[in-house]
């Protein structure tokens, strides 16, 4: 997910100790991943890998660890706050993030095979803030999403984890999970809104290397 342009909800019945600690040593962990990784070019809207559901991660090995390092390096190079594997052309259900919540707390982590919890109606408070995407460079548009999210999956070693986010971080978790299911945020917009976003993209120059569409 692109950086943001220009009351915490309840935990939906999830026990406090179920959630991964993605705050402690956030800067050091991101730095270590990035130092080991190599930035790759970013795929953009129209590339087939972005428009289909990705494959499940089944091998939690050194190859996956190397991919995760490259994803962190690519995320930093593109100045993003989250990136999914298909955004660097890899057909696997894994995303990484380096994102602050609305309280300014930095969260850094990785989720394989993510699934979003469906929140009860009484906990679905919508935030209609602006959203951007590394795969739709230079464009932003408001999009209503719940301001609280819980995503479940596995860490880089295959251990079950749950991650929760509020505010902008909740938006990031939903945005990246969408990617791995074959959806861009512009797929949630009206035809007119999508046309405006694609116009913004056409009129801008990416700040990072992208993969040309054939």
ROKEZA-917605 format. One record per residue: residue in three letters; x negated, y, z of N, C-alpha, C in turn. Coordinates in nm, 4 decimals, padded with zeros to 6 digits. Each point is the difference from the previous one (the first is absolute). Layout:
BEGIN
<'ALA',<X,Y,Z>,<X,Y,Z>,<X,Y,Z>>
...
This chain:
BEGIN
<'UNK',<-00.0834,-00.1183,00.0000>,<00.0834,00.1183,00.0000>,<-00.0870,00.1233,00.0000>>
<'UNK',<00.0430,00.1045,-00.0699>,<-00.0728,00.1253,-00.0037>,<00.0151,00.0724,00.1328>>
<'UNK',<-00.0939,00.0892,00.0300>,<00.0104,00.0796,00.1202>,<00.1260,00.0835,-00.0031>>
<'UNK',<00.0482,00.0354,00.1191>,<00.1183,00.0817,00.0115>,<-00.0241,00.1357,-00.0645>>
<'UNK',<00.0979,00.0525,-00.0724>,<-00.0091,00.1293,-00.0654>,<00.0178,00.1095,00.1034>>
<'UNK',<-00.1220,00.1073,-00.0584>,<-00.0008,00.1141,00.0843>,<00.0009,-00.0577,00.1488>>
<'UNK',<01.0640,-00.7572,01.4040>,<00.0008,-00.0824,00.1196>,<-00.0152,-00.1477,-00.0367>>
<'UNK',<-00.1053,-00.0594,00.0421>,<-00.0233,-00.1401,-00.0331>,<00.1250,-00.0850,00.0184>>
<'UNK',<00.0295,-00.0835,-00.0991>,<00.1167,-00.0890,00.0097>,<-00.0299,-00.1173,00.0923>>
<'UNK',<00.1017,-00.0778,00.0318>,<-00.0183,-00.1183,00.0828>,<-00.0756,-00.1075,-00.0744>>
<'UNK',<-00.0327,-00.1070,00.0686>,<-00.0840,-00.1040,-00.0583>,<00.0795,-00.1146,-00.0608>>
<'UNK',<00.1308,00.0210,-00.0193>,<00.0840,-00.1001,-00.0660>,<-00.0093,-00.1371,00.0668>>
<'UNK',<-00.0171,00.0012,00.1345>,<00.0000,-00.1249,00.0725>,<-00.1314,-00.0748,-00.0048>>
<'UNK',<-00.1066,00.0617,-00.0529>,<-00.1293,-00.0655,-00.0097>,<-00.0798,00.0274,00.1267>>
<'UNK',<-00.0572,-00.1038,00.0594>,<-00.0778,00.0167,00.1219>,<-00.1245,00.0839,-00.0268>>
<'UNK',<-00.0360,00.0825,00.0969>,<-00.1114,00.0925,-00.0164>,<-00.1295,-00.0717,-00.0370>>
<'UNK',<-00.0244,-00.1174,00.0600>,<-00.1262,-00.0691,-00.0234>,<-00.0043,-00.0749,-00.1332>>
<'UNK',<00.1086,00.0050,-00.0771>,<-00.0017,-00.0636,-00.1316>,<-00.0758,00.0823,-00.1022>>
<'UNK',<-00.0158,00.1299,00.0240>,<-00.0551,00.0883,-00.1015>,<-00.1523,00.0024,00.0019>>
<'UNK',<-00.0595,00.0024,-00.1198>,<-00.1442,00.0059,-00.0123>,<-00.0509,00.1366,00.0464>>
<'UNK',<-00.1184,00.0029,00.0579>,<-00.0654,00.1256,00.0355>,<-00.0784,00.0476,-00.1217>>
<'UNK',<00.0561,00.0944,-00.0724>,<-00.0676,00.0522,-00.1193>,<-00.0557,00.1398,00.0231>>
<'UNK',<-00.0078,00.0401,00.1277>,<-00.0465,00.1345,00.0357>,<-00.1427,-00.0026,00.0549>>
<'UNK',<-00.0316,-00.0964,00.0871>,<-00.1317,-00.0069,00.0623>,<-00.1095,-00.0154,-00.1055>>
<'UNK',<-00.1024,00.0841,00.0089>,<-00.1156,-00.0042,-00.0915>,<00.0414,00.0132,-00.1467>>
<'UNK',<00.1065,00.0750,-00.0249>,<00.0515,00.0130,-00.1370>,<-00.1071,00.0535,-00.0957>>
<'UNK',<-00.0686,00.1051,00.0388>,<-00.0994,00.0604,-00.0892>,<-00.1150,-00.0963,-00.0287>>
<'UNK',<-00.0478,-00.0680,00.1029>,<-00.1119,-00.0927,-00.0175>,<00.0382,-00.1181,-00.0880>>
<'UNK',<00.1213,-00.0497,00.0155>,<00.0443,-00.1137,-00.0806>,<00.0156,00.0389,-00.1469>>
<'UNK',<00.0573,00.1189,-00.0233>,<00.0142,00.0465,-00.1382>,<-00.1361,00.0223,-00.0629>>
<'UNK',<-00.0918,00.0570,00.0743>,<-00.1348,00.0264,-00.0515>,<-00.0709,-00.1297,-00.0361>>
<'UNK',<00.0143,-00.1029,00.0831>,<-00.0659,-00.1279,-00.0260>,<00.0546,-00.0649,-00.1267>>
<'UNK',<00.1315,-00.0008,-00.0156>,<00.0598,-00.0549,-00.1215>,<-00.0492,00.0752,-00.1232>>
<'UNK',<00.0041,00.1309,00.0076>,<-00.0358,00.0824,-00.1150>,<-00.1467,-00.0175,-00.0378>>
<'UNK',<-00.0864,-00.0108,00.1004>,<-00.1431,-00.0171,-00.0259>,<-00.0296,-00.1313,-00.0719>>
<'UNK',<00.0773,-00.1024,00.0296>,<-00.0201,-00.1309,-00.0645>,<00.0648,-00.0076,-00.1373>>
<'UNK',<00.0994,00.0847,-00.0244>,<00.0803,-00.0111,-00.1210>,<-00.0492,00.0854,-00.1153>>
<'UNK',<00.0613,-00.0215,-00.1146>,<-00.0258,00.0767,-00.1220>,<00.1322,00.0535,-00.0521>>
<'UNK',<00.0050,00.1288,-00.0231>,<00.1237,00.0604,-00.0499>,<00.0302,-00.0494,-00.1413>>
<'UNK',<00.1263,-00.0301,-00.0237>,<00.0452,-00.0439,-00.1316>,<00.0992,00.1018,-00.0551>>
<'UNK',<00.0175,00.0046,-00.1332>,<00.0974,00.0928,-00.0579>,<00.1431,-00.0393,00.0368>>
<'UNK',<00.0880,00.0986,-00.0005>,<00.1379,-00.0179,00.0437>,<00.0918,-00.0250,-00.1199>>
<'UNK',<00.0849,-00.1013,00.0107>,<00.1000,-00.0253,-00.1033>,<00.1119,00.1039,00.0127>>
<'UNK',<00.0591,00.0373,-00.1132>,<00.1054,00.1018,00.0019>,<00.1296,-00.0553,-00.0578>>
<'UNK',<00.1089,00.0718,00.0277>,<00.1330,-00.0417,-00.0424>,<-00.0016,-00.0412,-00.1469>>
<'UNK',<00.0616,-00.1130,-00.0291>,<-00.0031,-00.0570,-00.1345>,<-00.0864,-00.1240,-00.0090>>
<'UNK',<-00.0969,-00.0140,00.0900>,<-00.0827,-00.1200,00.0028>,<00.0841,-00.1169,00.0530>>
<'UNK',<00.0060,-00.1114,-00.0717>,<00.0892,-00.1102,00.0400>,<-00.0209,-00.0507,00.1426>>
<'UNK',<-00.1217,00.0043,00.0518>,<-00.0264,-00.0539,00.1334>,<00.0744,00.0780,00.1082>>
<'UNK',<00.0400,00.1236,-00.0306>,<00.0729,00.0820,00.0967>,<00.1500,-00.0272,-00.0016>>
<'UNK',<00.0480,-00.0699,-00.1003>,<00.1441,-00.0114,-00.0208>,<00.0511,-00.1423,00.0141>>
<'UNK',<-00.0729,-00.0819,00.0734>,<00.0456,-00.1356,00.0315>,<-00.0453,-00.0351,00.1416>>
<'UNK',<00.0706,-00.0922,00.0613>,<-00.0358,-00.0420,00.1351>,<-00.1356,-00.0698,-00.0023>>
<'UNK',<-00.0826,00.0328,00.0977>,<-00.1340,-00.0590,00.0069>,<00.0054,-00.1400,00.0614>>
<'UNK',<-00.1084,-00.0733,-00.0171>,<-00.0115,-00.1354,00.0538>,<-00.0346,00.0041,00.1485>>
<'UNK',<00.0466,-00.0996,00.0721>,<-00.0306,-00.0125,00.1423>,<-00.1502,-00.0242,00.0197>>
<'UNK',<-00.0542,00.0552,00.1071>,<-00.1367,-00.0325,00.0404>,<00.0025,-00.1356,00.0692>>
<'UNK',<-00.0790,-00.0932,-00.0503>,<-00.0057,-00.1341,00.0599>,<-00.1401,-00.0366,00.0478>>
<'UNK',<-00.1010,00.0707,-00.0494>,<-00.1387,-00.0277,00.0389>,<-00.0556,00.1200,00.0760>>
<'UNK',<-00.0285,-00.0192,00.1275>,<-00.0520,00.1076,00.0842>,<-00.1508,-00.0213,00.0142>>
<'UNK',<-00.0711,00.0353,-00.1063>,<-00.1405,-00.0360,-00.0113>,<-00.0867,00.1229,-00.0290>>
<'UNK',<-00.1255,-00.0252,-00.0346>,<-00.0930,00.1096,-00.0269>,<00.0435,00.0823,-00.1218>>
<'UNK',<00.0645,-00.0649,-00.0957>,<00.0468,00.0733,-00.1183>,<00.1074,00.1012,00.0397>>
<'UNK',<00.0901,-00.0407,00.0879>,<00.1019,00.0933,00.0488>,<-00.0650,00.1130,00.0794>>
<'UNK',<-00.0978,-00.0341,00.0839>,<-00.0687,00.1025,00.0789>,<-00.0676,00.1024,-00.0908>>
<'UNK',<-00.0607,-00.0477,-00.1098>,<-00.0635,00.0904,-00.0948>,<00.1007,00.0889,-00.0694>>
<'UNK',<00.1155,-00.0560,-00.0339>,<00.1069,00.0786,-00.0612>,<00.0460,00.1099,00.0953>>
<'UNK',<00.0184,-00.0337,00.1258>,<00.0436,00.0979,00.0993>,<-00.1014,00.1135,00.0123>>
<'UNK',<-00.1284,-00.0329,00.0009>,<-00.1039,00.1031,00.0040>,<00.0096,00.0914,-00.1216>>
<'UNK',<00.0198,-00.0585,-00.1177>,<00.0126,00.0801,-00.1223>,<00.1256,00.0872,00.0043>>
<'UNK',<00.1046,-00.0503,00.0607>,<00.1229,00.0786,00.0113>,<-00.0205,00.1215,00.0897>>
<'UNK',<-00.0706,-00.0183,00.1105>,<-00.0290,00.1150,00.0860>,<-00.0888,00.1012,-00.0723>>
<'UNK',<-00.0991,-00.0488,-00.0742>,<-00.0869,00.0901,-00.0750>,<00.0778,00.0755,-00.1077>>
<'UNK',<00.0905,-00.0699,-00.0657>,<00.0821,00.0620,-00.1043>,<00.0955,00.1021,00.0596>>
<'UNK',<00.0563,-00.0336,00.1138>,<00.0913,00.0907,00.0699>,<-00.0707,00.1298,00.0357>>
<'UNK',<-00.1219,-00.0115,00.0537>,<-00.0730,00.1212,00.0367>,<-00.0364,00.0822,-00.1228>>
<'UNK',<-00.0462,-00.0680,-00.1053>,<-00.0402,00.0717,-00.1214>,<00.1171,00.0777,-00.0599>>
<'UNK',<00.1203,-00.0552,00.0119>,<00.1192,00.0638,-00.0558>,<00.0683,00.0930,00.1006>>
<'UNK',<-00.0556,00.0072,00.1211>,<00.0548,00.0846,00.1062>,<00.1443,-00.0388,00.0322>>
<'UNK',<00.0237,-00.1317,00.0066>,<00.1322,-00.0495,00.0329>,<00.0114,-00.0373,00.1464>>
<'UNK',<00.1225,-00.0326,00.0415>,<00.0251,-00.0433,00.1379>,<00.0451,-00.1455,00.0052>>
<'UNK',<00.0171,-00.0609,-00.1154>,<00.0365,-00.1404,-00.0099>,<-00.0195,-00.0450,-00.1437>>
<'UNK',<-00.0340,-00.1272,-00.0167>,<-00.0172,-00.0520,-00.1360>,<00.0316,-00.1485,-00.0007>>
<'UNK',<00.0713,-00.0435,-00.1025>,<00.0355,-00.1409,-00.0176>,<-00.0926,-00.0632,-00.1025>>
<'UNK',<-00.0163,-00.1313,00.0084>,<-00.0956,-00.0694,-00.0870>,<00.0309,00.0202,-00.1475>>
<'UNK',<00.1279,00.0036,-00.0363>,<00.0311,00.0175,-00.1419>,<-00.0345,00.1391,-00.0509>>
<'UNK',<-00.0255,00.0932,00.0911>,<-00.0431,00.1338,-00.0430>,<-00.1464,00.0028,-00.0435>>
<'UNK',<-00.0720,-00.1097,00.0261>,<-00.1332,-00.0147,-00.0592>,<-00.0024,-00.1245,-00.0898>>
<'UNK',<00.1194,-00.0383,-00.0448>,<00.0117,-00.1043,-00.1016>,<00.0002,-00.1424,00.0490>>
<'UNK',<00.0142,-00.0213,00.1307>,<-00.0063,-00.1353,00.0568>,<00.1398,-00.0452,00.0401>>
<'UNK',<00.0410,-00.1149,-00.0507>,<00.1350,-00.0522,00.0197>,<00.0083,-00.0812,00.1289>>
<'UNK',<-00.0103,00.0697,00.1144>,<00.0093,-00.0649,00.1303>,<00.0751,00.0897,00.0971>>
<'UNK',<00.0734,-00.0626,00.0926>,<00.0767,00.0762,00.0976>,<-00.0871,00.0397,00.1191>>
<'UNK',<-00.0718,00.1095,-00.0175>,<-00.0805,00.0557,00.1086>,<-00.0088,00.1506,-00.0185>>
<'UNK',<00.0146,00.0728,00.1090>,<-00.0242,00.1437,-00.0045>,<-00.0828,00.0428,00.1201>>
<'UNK',<-00.0697,00.1118,-00.0157>,<-00.0759,00.0609,00.1089>,<00.0530,00.1409,00.0203>>
<'UNK',<-00.0291,00.0547,00.1162>,<00.0463,00.1356,00.0286>,<-00.0979,00.0722,00.0923>>
<'UNK',<-00.0021,00.1306,-00.0143>,<-00.0741,00.0909,00.0871>,<00.0853,00.1252,00.0076>>
<'UNK',<00.0938,-00.0009,00.0932>,<00.1094,00.0969,-00.0023>,<00.0288,00.0535,00.1398>>
<'UNK',<00.0233,00.1283,00.0093>,<00.0420,00.0605,00.1255>,<00.1526,-00.0021,00.0107>>
<'UNK',<00.0473,-00.0146,00.1233>,<00.1432,00.0154,00.0223>,<00.0304,00.1472,00.0265>>
<'UNK',<00.1250,00.0300,00.0315>,<00.0390,00.1402,00.0173>,<-00.0579,00.0623,00.1267>>
<'UNK',<-00.0571,-00.0826,00.0869>,<-00.0652,00.0510,00.1207>,<-00.1497,00.0210,-00.0219>>
<'UNK',<-00.0482,-00.0262,-00.1216>,<-00.1414,00.0173,-00.0300>,<-00.0870,-00.1172,00.0397>>
<'UNK',<00.0609,-00.1145,00.0348>,<-00.0755,-00.1199,00.0387>,<-00.0375,-00.0764,-00.1267>>
<'UNK',<-00.1284,-00.0350,-00.0112>,<-00.0499,-00.0687,-00.1191>,<00.0166,-00.1502,00.0137>>
<'UNK',<00.0591,-00.0619,-00.1030>,<00.0209,-00.1443,-00.0047>,<-00.0784,-00.0574,-00.1179>>
<'UNK',<-00.0789,-00.1053,00.0236>,<-00.0795,-00.0648,-00.1045>,<00.0216,-00.1499,00.0097>>
<'UNK',<00.0332,-00.0619,-00.1128>,<00.0215,-00.1441,00.0049>,<00.0258,-00.0618,-00.1354>>
<'UNK',<00.0310,-00.1282,00.0042>,<00.0276,-00.0786,-00.1203>,<00.1157,-00.0953,00.0300>>
<'UNK',<00.0876,-00.0179,-00.0983>,<00.1110,-00.0939,00.0146>,<00.0076,-00.0867,-00.1254>>
<'UNK',<00.0000,-00.1315,00.0195>,<00.0203,-00.0951,-00.1085>,<00.1429,-00.0540,00.0082>>
<'UNK',<00.0604,-00.0226,-00.1145>,<00.1343,-00.0566,-00.0088>,<00.1011,00.0757,00.0863>>
<'UNK',<00.0089,00.1324,-00.0170>,<00.0861,00.0810,00.0868>,<00.1487,-00.0178,-00.0278>>
<'UNK',<00.0773,00.0033,00.1080>,<00.1465,-00.0010,-00.0081>,<00.0516,00.1043,00.0984>>
<'UNK',<00.0845,00.0905,-00.0480>,<00.0565,00.1037,00.0858>,<00.1172,-00.0541,00.0808>>
<'UNK',<00.0056,00.0351,00.1290>,<00.1179,-00.0292,00.0798>,<00.1167,00.0836,-00.0503>>
<'UNK',<00.1186,-00.0582,00.0000>,<00.1217,00.0747,-00.0296>,<00.0517,00.0594,00.1309>>
<'UNK',<-00.0031,00.1304,00.0093>,<00.0386,00.0669,00.1239>,<00.1515,00.0036,00.0163>>
<'UNK',<00.0490,-00.0079,00.1247>,<00.1433,00.0196,00.0241>,<00.0426,00.1389,-00.0459>>
<'UNK',<00.1237,00.0127,-00.0400>,<00.0493,00.1270,-00.0546>,<-00.0245,00.1159,00.0952>>
<'UNK',<00.0164,-00.0240,00.1322>,<-00.0157,00.1097,00.0964>,<-00.1441,00.0492,00.0113>>
<'UNK',<-00.0968,-00.0762,-00.0525>,<-00.1396,00.0414,00.0049>,<-00.0514,00.0499,-00.1350>>
<'UNK',<00.0878,00.0071,-00.0988>,<-00.0407,00.0458,-00.1325>,<00.0206,00.1518,-00.0102>>
<'UNK',<-00.0984,00.0739,00.0483>,<-00.0002,00.1452,-00.0125>,<-00.0845,00.0350,-00.1213>>
<'UNK',<00.0601,00.0646,-00.0989>,<-00.0694,00.0246,-00.1256>,<-00.0826,00.1280,00.0044>>
<'UNK',<-00.1163,-00.0073,-00.0600>,<-00.0901,00.1133,-00.0180>,<-00.0109,00.0235,-00.1504>>
<'UNK',<00.0386,00.1190,-00.0454>,<-00.0010,00.0271,-00.1444>,<-00.1235,00.0790,-00.0430>>
<'UNK',<-00.1130,-00.0301,00.0636>,<-00.1240,00.0680,-00.0335>,<-00.0513,-00.0326,-00.1391>>
<'UNK',<-00.1019,00.0750,-00.0417>,<-00.0590,-00.0177,-00.1325>,<-00.0891,-00.1235,-00.0025>>
<'UNK',<-00.0026,-00.0680,-00.1145>,<-00.0807,-00.1209,-00.0144>,<-00.0816,00.0067,-00.1282>>
<'UNK',<-00.1210,-00.0524,00.0067>,<-00.0864,-00.0082,-00.1169>,<-00.0630,-00.1369,-00.0075>>
<'UNK',<-00.0688,-00.0279,-00.1098>,<-00.0559,-00.1333,-00.0222>,<-00.1260,00.0106,-00.0842>>
<'UNK',<-00.1036,-00.0736,00.0379>,<-00.1235,00.0001,-00.0774>,<00.0223,-00.0492,-00.1424>>
<'UNK',<00.1017,-00.0839,-00.0207>,<00.0292,-00.0528,-00.1322>,<00.0928,00.0901,-00.0818>>
<'UNK',<00.0386,00.1123,00.0592>,<00.0741,00.1050,-00.0708>,<-00.0716,00.1305,00.0321>>
<'UNK',<-00.1236,00.0152,-00.0466>,<-00.0870,00.1078,00.0468>,<00.0543,00.1395,-00.0294>>
<'UNK',<-00.0156,00.0871,00.1017>,<00.0337,00.1407,-00.0170>,<00.1458,00.0334,00.0179>>
<'UNK',<00.0838,-00.0968,00.0362>,<00.1438,00.0230,00.0083>,<00.0522,-00.0302,00.1404>>
<'UNK',<00.1007,00.0759,00.0409>,<00.0657,-00.0196,00.1290>,<00.1496,00.0230,-00.0163>>
<'UNK',<00.0784,-00.0671,00.0842>,<00.1440,00.0236,-00.0008>,<00.0588,-00.0459,00.1335>>
<'UNK',<00.0993,00.0721,00.0527>,<00.0668,-00.0453,00.1227>,<00.0672,-00.1358,-00.0203>>
<'UNK',<-00.0095,-00.0836,00.1018>,<00.0641,-00.1315,-00.0025>,<00.0397,-00.0371,00.1423>>
<'UNK',<00.1275,-00.0260,00.0218>,<00.0470,-00.0363,00.1330>,<-00.0406,-00.1425,00.0348>>
<'UNK',<-00.0672,-00.0145,00.1133>,<-00.0355,-00.1313,00.0539>,<00.0196,00.0031,00.1515>>
<'UNK',<00.0234,-00.1165,00.0628>,<00.0069,-00.0034,00.1460>,<-00.1290,00.0530,00.0629>>
<'UNK',<00.0150,00.0749,00.1107>,<-00.1170,00.0600,00.0646>,<-00.0663,-00.0939,00.1000>>
<'UNK',<00.0390,-00.1271,-00.0008>,<-00.0609,-00.1024,00.0854>,<-00.0038,-00.1292,-00.0807>>
<'UNK',<-00.1102,-00.0706,00.0052>,<-00.0127,-00.1244,-00.0769>,<-00.0819,-00.1020,00.0771>>
<'UNK',<00.0381,-00.1259,-00.0152>,<-00.0781,-00.1130,00.0518>,<-00.0266,-00.0937,-00.1173>>
<'UNK',<-00.1268,-00.0289,-00.0230>,<-00.0360,-00.0942,-00.1059>,<-00.0733,-00.1183,00.0634>>
<'UNK',<00.0358,-00.1187,-00.0427>,<-00.0620,-00.1224,00.0510>,<-00.0768,-00.0674,-00.1124>>
<'UNK',<-00.1086,-00.0647,00.0342>,<-00.0801,-00.0699,-00.0992>,<-00.1139,-00.0721,00.0672>>
<'UNK',<-00.1161,00.0024,-00.0650>,<-00.1196,-00.0655,00.0531>,<-00.1188,00.0935,-00.0145>>
<'UNK',<-00.0981,-00.0178,00.0888>,<-00.1219,00.0783,-00.0126>,<-00.0963,-00.0691,-00.0961>>
<'UNK',<-00.1215,00.0503,-00.0098>,<-00.0960,-00.0519,-00.0976>,<-00.0432,-00.1426,00.0299>>
<'UNK',<00.0245,-00.0471,00.1229>,<-00.0338,-00.1382,00.0373>,<00.1216,-00.0919,-00.0051>>
<'UNK',<00.1154,00.0537,-00.0376>,<00.1207,-00.0805,-00.0087>,<00.0828,-00.0034,00.1268>>
<'UNK',<-00.0387,00.0763,00.1020>,<00.0731,00.0039,00.1259>,<00.1264,00.0846,-00.0153>>
<'UNK',<00.1145,-00.0476,00.0506>,<00.1232,00.0795,-00.0075>,<-00.0145,00.1323,00.0758>>
<'UNK',<00.0480,00.1078,-00.0611>,<-00.0055,00.1317,00.0623>,<00.1300,00.0751,-00.0274>>
<'UNK',<00.0236,00.1027,00.0815>,<00.1086,00.0953,-00.0235>,<-00.0584,00.1397,00.0163>>
<'UNK',<00.0378,00.0891,-00.0899>,<-00.0459,00.1388,00.0025>,<00.1229,00.0892,00.0017>>
<'UNK',<-00.0029,00.1014,00.0846>,<00.1124,00.0934,00.0008>,<-00.0515,00.1407,-00.0280>>
<'UNK',<00.0883,00.0803,-00.0594>,<-00.0375,00.1370,-00.0294>,<00.1182,00.0932,00.0162>>
<'UNK',<-00.0295,00.1234,00.0328>,<00.1023,00.1035,00.0074>,<-00.0372,00.1120,-00.0967>>
<'UNK',<00.1005,00.0753,-00.0433>,<-00.0234,00.1164,-00.0836>,<-00.0725,-00.0333,-00.1288>>
<'UNK',<-00.1076,00.0741,-00.0263>,<-00.0738,-00.0166,-00.1254>,<-00.0629,-00.1391,-00.0107>>
<'UNK',<-00.0442,-00.0559,00.1126>,<-00.0575,-00.1345,-00.0026>,<00.1068,-00.1043,-00.0327>>
<'UNK',<00.1213,00.0195,00.0483>,<00.1099,-00.0904,-00.0369>,<00.0236,00.0048,-00.1501>>
<'UNK',<-00.0060,00.1188,-00.0573>,<00.0158,00.0146,-00.1455>,<-00.1090,-00.0766,-00.0727>>
<'UNK',<-00.1228,00.0081,00.0493>,<-00.1128,-00.0693,-00.0613>,<00.0226,-00.1513,-00.0003>>
<'UNK',<00.0427,-00.0557,00.1130>,<00.0213,-00.1450,00.0094>,<00.1069,-00.0464,-00.0991>>
<'UNK',<00.1059,00.0780,-00.0138>,<00.1070,-00.0357,-00.0938>,<-00.0466,00.0137,-00.1447>>
<'UNK',<-00.0730,00.1062,-00.0277>,<-00.0512,00.0274,-00.1343>,<-00.0919,-00.1128,-00.0474>>
<'UNK',<-00.0932,-00.0431,00.0857>,<-00.0955,-00.1035,-00.0399>,<00.0667,-00.1372,-00.0131>>
<'UNK',<00.0944,-00.0293,00.0866>,<00.0731,-00.1265,-00.0124>,<00.0790,-00.0026,-00.1303>>
<'UNK',<00.0609,00.1129,-00.0351>,<00.0687,00.0111,-00.1288>,<-00.0937,-00.0365,-00.1151>>
<'UNK',<-00.1221,00.0536,00.0021>,<-00.0959,-00.0274,-00.1072>,<-00.0156,-00.1498,-00.0241>>
<'UNK',<-00.0133,-00.0751,00.1081>,<-00.0288,-00.1426,-00.0131>,<00.1215,-00.0807,-00.0450>>
<'UNK',<00.1160,00.0637,00.0064>,<00.1220,-00.0612,-00.0536>,<00.0316,00.0502,-00.1405>>
<'UNK',<-00.0924,00.0775,-00.0569>,<00.0149,00.0438,-00.1379>,<00.0739,00.1306,-00.0200>>
<'UNK',<00.0102,00.0806,00.1083>,<00.0729,00.1261,-00.0096>,<-00.0898,00.1189,00.0311>>
<'UNK',<00.0126,00.1055,-00.0792>,<-00.0599,00.1292,00.0293>,<00.1063,00.0889,00.0638>>
<'UNK',<-00.0427,00.1037,00.0683>,<00.0998,00.0860,00.0642>,<00.0914,00.0667,-00.1014>>
<'UNK',<-00.0507,00.0195,-00.1221>,<00.0833,00.0637,-00.1015>,<00.1149,-00.0905,-00.0443>>
<'UNK',<-00.0104,-00.1312,00.0280>,<00.1097,-00.0906,-00.0319>,<00.1205,00.0226,00.0912>>
<'UNK',<-00.0208,00.0726,00.1092>,<00.1083,00.0308,00.0937>,<00.0625,00.1360,-00.0280>>
<'UNK',<-00.0483,00.0697,-00.1028>,<00.0518,00.1319,-00.0353>,<00.1045,-00.0110,-00.1101>>
<'UNK',<00.0765,00.1069,-00.0168>,<00.0940,00.0065,-00.1115>,<-00.0783,00.0161,-00.1304>>
<'UNK',<00.0672,-00.0211,-00.1128>,<-00.0661,00.0148,-00.1294>,<-00.0555,00.1414,-00.0172>>
<'UNK',<00.0756,00.0996,00.0418>,<-00.0457,00.1393,-00.0123>,<-00.1222,00.0255,00.0877>>
<'UNK',<00.0050,-00.0520,00.1233>,<-00.1131,00.0199,00.0914>,<-00.1248,-00.0723,-00.0512>>
<'UNK',<00.0196,-00.1206,-00.0499>,<-00.1128,-00.0763,-00.0545>,<-00.0625,00.0737,-00.1183>>
<'UNK',<00.0822,00.0557,-00.0850>,<-00.0496,00.0760,-00.1149>,<-00.0837,00.1186,00.0459>>
<'UNK',<00.0441,00.0674,00.1060>,<-00.0754,00.1139,00.0533>,<-00.1356,-00.0450,00.0541>>
<'UNK',<-00.0024,-00.1137,00.0720>,<-00.1256,-00.0513,00.0540>,<-00.0974,-00.0351,-00.1125>>
<'UNK',<00.0490,-00.0664,-00.1041>,<-00.0865,-00.0379,-00.1116>,<-00.0497,00.1236,-00.0751>>
<'UNK',<00.0795,00.1064,-00.0019>,<-00.0458,00.1257,-00.0600>,<-00.1150,00.0585,00.0824>>
<'UNK',<00.0163,-00.0008,00.1327>,<-00.1074,00.0482,00.0875>,<-00.1292,-00.0777,-00.0253>>
<'UNK',<00.0138,-00.1320,-00.0113>,<-00.1163,-00.0858,-00.0237>,<-00.0665,00.0348,-00.1330>>
<'UNK',<00.0809,00.0183,-00.1053>,<-00.0542,00.0293,-00.1328>,<-00.0734,00.1338,-00.0037>>
<'UNK',<00.0417,00.0931,00.0860>,<-00.0589,00.1332,00.0000>,<-00.1189,00.0125,00.0937>>
<'UNK',<-00.0338,-00.1075,00.0706>,<-00.1102,00.0052,00.0969>,<-00.1176,-00.0847,-00.0475>>
<'UNK',<-00.1138,00.0228,00.0612>,<-00.1205,-00.0785,-00.0264>,<-00.0380,-00.0741,00.1270>>
<'UNK',<-00.0071,-00.1332,-00.0032>,<-00.0339,-00.0753,00.1217>,<-00.1355,00.0410,00.0568>>
<'UNK',<-00.0094,-00.0010,00.1332>,<-00.1252,00.0332,00.0677>,<-00.0916,-00.1220,00.0097>>
<'UNK',<00.0464,-00.1135,-00.0469>,<-00.0725,-00.1265,00.0154>,<00.0132,-00.0795,-00.1287>>
<'UNK',<-00.0834,-00.1042,-00.0110>,<-00.0001,-00.0818,-00.1212>,<00.1255,-00.0875,-00.0060>>
<'UNK',<00.0625,-00.0045,-00.1172>,<00.1180,-00.0836,-00.0189>,<-00.0233,-00.0994,-00.1130>>
<'UNK',<00.0851,-00.1036,-00.0041>,<-00.0059,-00.1014,-00.1045>,<00.0916,00.0448,-00.1136>>
<'UNK',<-00.0510,00.0214,-00.1207>,<00.0874,00.0409,-00.1118>,<00.1011,-00.1097,-00.0312>>
<'UNK',<00.1237,00.0396,-00.0261>,<00.1001,-00.0963,-00.0462>,<-00.0178,-00.0277,-00.1474>>
<'UNK',<00.0194,-00.1237,-00.0400>,<-00.0162,-00.0362,-00.1411>,<00.1185,00.0500,-00.0820>>
